[in-house]
Amino acid sequence: MELLATRTITHSDELHDALHSHAQGQLFCVQSGVVSVQTETGRWLLPPGCLGWVPPWQAHAATSRGPLQAVSRYFDETGSRACMPATLTVVRSTPLLQALLDGLPAAGAARQHYLQTFAHALGMCAPLTGFLPMPGHPALQALVQHLLQHPADAADFGQWAQRCHMSRRTLTRRFSAETGWSLGLWHRQMRLQCALEQLAHGLPVTTVAFDCGYQSVSAFIAVFRARYGLTPRAWQLAHAAAPAEPHSKAAAG
């Protein structure tokens, strides 16, 4: 496996990549801010301190709703297929993984040893659970994109079914068949993902709670703490994005 290129990504505002693919495997390391990576079948959330692996030729699009600092590393196709995960994977970075990347020798056998050790260590990490499956039906795709853009949408399942020109029963059965999740579970996880994105970009907890559709701040705090083991404010203090320089930009790739 060979590291072909390293790119620093700094955005002071929003990032919206179009769906694309490339021959190289891509390792995405988020330093501050939050990135969502979407494929045709799912959406992964990468908070700070996470590594996201995109295999060669995997169509994907990256989105960040606020300031972002990250590093992308690109690896050769043959080595990526031989050594790295075959599917899009998000893991928490570890001191070992970071040391291997930071201390990578310039050339020679030692460089290959570092890269092979990195690939093995990455494969031993448990994938994170910030994943939303995506349906394939066009009407359901339109619905989930609407909900991602409007997480506070207070419509009920019947109204969503009308939006999709389906009965409520057909909507819930088809959504479950295509994603493996109930629509209710998907909706709850989607709201938490949207909340994480807003918290990482420094929005007040009260604003996040109501923007993401929670009935009260206390209800939001309870749901968030049950899921992540921290209050929203404690998570925010650990992960909020630092201001980015507006003149230094690169596409996420």
N, C-alpha and C positions, 0 to 999 in steps of 0.2 A: 504494500500500500504506500502511496506517495502523496504528500501534501503539495498541491499545485499552486495555491494562492491563498492569501489571507487579506480580508478587507474589513476595515473599520466602518461601522455604520453609525452615524450620528444625525438624528432628526430633532429639530426643535418644535415641530408640529406633528400633524398626522402623516402616517405612511399607508398607502394603499397600492399594493402590487397587483397586477393582473395575473390571472392563472397562467403559469408557464412551467417549463421543465428544462432540464439540461443534463448533459452526459455525466457531469461530475456529481459525486456524493457531496452533500453540504452539511456541515456542522455549524449550528447557530448557537451562539452563547450570548445570553442576555445579561448585561451588566446593570442597567437600570431601565425602568419602564416595563411594559408588558407587550408581548407580541402574540397575536393569534395566527396560526398557520392552518389554512383550510385546503382540503383536497375535495375530490368529488364524493368521498364517502364519510368525511368527518372533519371536525375542527378541534385543534389542540391549542391549549393556552400555555405560554412560556413566561412565567414570572422571572424576576431577577434571580440569578444563581442557578438557572436551569440550562441544560444542553438539549438542543433539538436536532435530531438526525433525519435528514431527508435523503432517501436512496436515489441513485441515478435514475433519471427519466421519470421520477414521480412528479406528476403535475401538482402544483401547489401555488398558493397565493398568501402573502404575508400582510398583516394589517396591524397598525398600532394607532391608538386613538389619542396619543399625546407624545411628549418627549421620549426619546429612545436612544440608548447607547448600547451597542452590541458589536460582536465580532463574528464574521462568517469565514469559515475555512472550507476550502474545496479540495476534494480528494479524487484521485484517478478512478475511472469506472471499474476497471478490472479488480483493483485492490479493494474498492468499496464493496463490490459484490462478494468477494472472497472472505473479507474480514469483519464487515460491519453488519448491523441488523438489516434484514430484507424489507422491513416495513418502517414507516415513519415512527420514530420513538422519541419520547421526552423523558429525561431523567434529571434528578438533582445532581449538580456538579459536586465532586468530592475533592478534598485536598490532593489526592493522588492524581485524579484526572487533570486538575489544573496544573499541577507540577509537571506532568508529562508534556502538556501543551506548551507551557512557558519555557521549559528547559530543553525543547527539541533541538538536537544537534543539527548543524548546517548540512551535513552530508555523511555518507558512509554507513557502515554496518550498525553503528550506534543509533543513527537516525531511524533505521528500519526496526531496530529492537524497541525503541521508544514507541513508534507508531503501532507495532504489533501488541505491545503491552497495553497501550491506550485502548485499542479495539477490544482486547480481552476484558479489561477493567470495565469498559462501558457496557459490554454484554452481561456483566455480572450485576449491574445496577437494576433495581426494581423500577419499571416504568411508572411515571406519575399518572394520576388519575384525572387530570384536567382535560377530559376528552368529551366531545359531543358528537354522536353519530349524525350523519346527514341522510335524509331520504333521497330517493332517486326520482320520484314522481314529480313532474313539473309544478303541479299545484301545491304539493307539500314543500317543495324547495322554495317557492315564492312565500309561503306562510312562514317558514323558519327564518328566511332572510328578513321579513317584516318584523318578526319578534326580536331578532338580534339588533335591529335598528331601533326598536321601540319596546324595550324590556318591561316598561310600565304598562303596556297594553292591558287593560282590565277586562277585555272581552272574555266571554266564556266559551266552552268547547262548541256550543251550538253556533255561536257567531263565527268562530273560526271555520267550522264546517261549511257554513254558508259562503264564506270567503273562498273556500276551495271547491264550491259547487258539489258538495257531497253531503250525505246524511252524517249526523254525529257518529253513528255506529260505524259507518264506512271509514270516516276519518280516523277514529281511534284504532280500528283494526288494521288499516293499511299502514298507518304510521308505525305501529308496533311490528308489523311484518317486515317493513323495510329497514328499520333501525335496530330492532331488538329491545327497544326501550318503550315504555308507555309515554304518551304525550305529556302527562303530568310530571313524570320524573324528568323528562327532557327539559320541560319548561322551568322547573325548579333549579336544575343544574345550570341552565342558560343564564338565569338571573344571577346566580353566584359568580359565573364567569364574568358577566358584565360588571358586577360589583368589584371584582378583583382588578379589572382593567381601570376602572375609575379611581379606585383607591391608590393604585400604583402611580397614577398621574396627579395625585395630590388633592383630589376633590374632598370636601368635608364629608364626614360620615353621614350627617343628616341629609345632605344633598344626594349622596349615593343611595341611601335607603329609599328615598322617594322616587329618584330617577329610575331605579330598578324595580319599582312596583311593590315595595313592602308597605304594609298598612301603617307601621310605626317604626321608629328608630329602635325601640326595644325588641321588636319582633325580628328586625334585621340582625341585630347583635346576637340574639339567641341562635338564629339559624346559622349565622356565620361561625360562631364559636363552636357549635356542635359539629360543623363540617371541617374546620381547619384548626381547632384547638386554641385559637387566639381571638381576642376581640378585633373588630375591624381596625380600630385605631392602633392597636399593638402591631398588627400585620402591616399597616401603612407605615409606621415608623421604621420598620425593618426593611421595607421594600420600595418606598416612594422614589420616583425618578428624580435625579439631579437635573438642573437646567442644562439644556444642550446648546452648543454653539450653532447659530442659524446658518453659518456659511459652510459648514462641513457636512455634506450629505452624500449618501450613496444608496443605491437601491438595495433592498434586502437580498435579492437574487433568488 
